[in-house]
Amino acid sequence: MEPLYQQTHKQVHEIQSHMGRLETADKQSLHLVENEIQARIDQIFNHLERLEILCSKEPTNKRQNAKLRVDQLKYDVQHLQSALRNFQHKRYAREQQERQREELLARTFTANGTQKKILDIANMLGLSNTVMRLIEKRAFQDKYFMVGGMLLTCVIMFLVVQYLT
């Protein structure tokens, strides 16, 4: 039992050092490192099953101590497994945020393209260039009214807070 325990204990420490590589690995090798760590964890779980069987075959006076050592190893491996899952979850969330950010950036360009399409359709319907310029000018003026209204609202809210306190 002792050689298998020592080998398993050594593998746990190796996995702990490999966990540090996850933070520094580039995107291409990240999955390889994760898979390697997961394979080692699975191998350790197999060793732990064998160690539990060997524990029950130990003499009575050594059985309790051997069981405690195996339980400690099991706890350490479960901790490493949860740390790996936590890292994978954070990586997945980060990748999803990047995808959503890219979608939003693409969407703004699509909105600009939509405005151009609307103007093209209006030209096809026979609206004159003068009417088109008036529409664009009105949209530009509306932006100033919106910003001015927002600033006026903020000033009023500030004055109300100053007056009431």
Buried (B, 14 or more C-beta within 10 A) or exposed (E): BEEEBEEBBEBBEEBBEBBEBBEEBEEEEBEEBBEBBBEBBEEBBEBBEEBBEBBEEBEEEEEEEBBEBBBEBBEBBEEBBEBBEEBBEEBEEEEEEEEEEEEEEEEEEEEEEEEEEEBEEBEEEEBEEEEEEEBEEEEEEEEEEEEEEEEEEEEEEEEEEEEEE
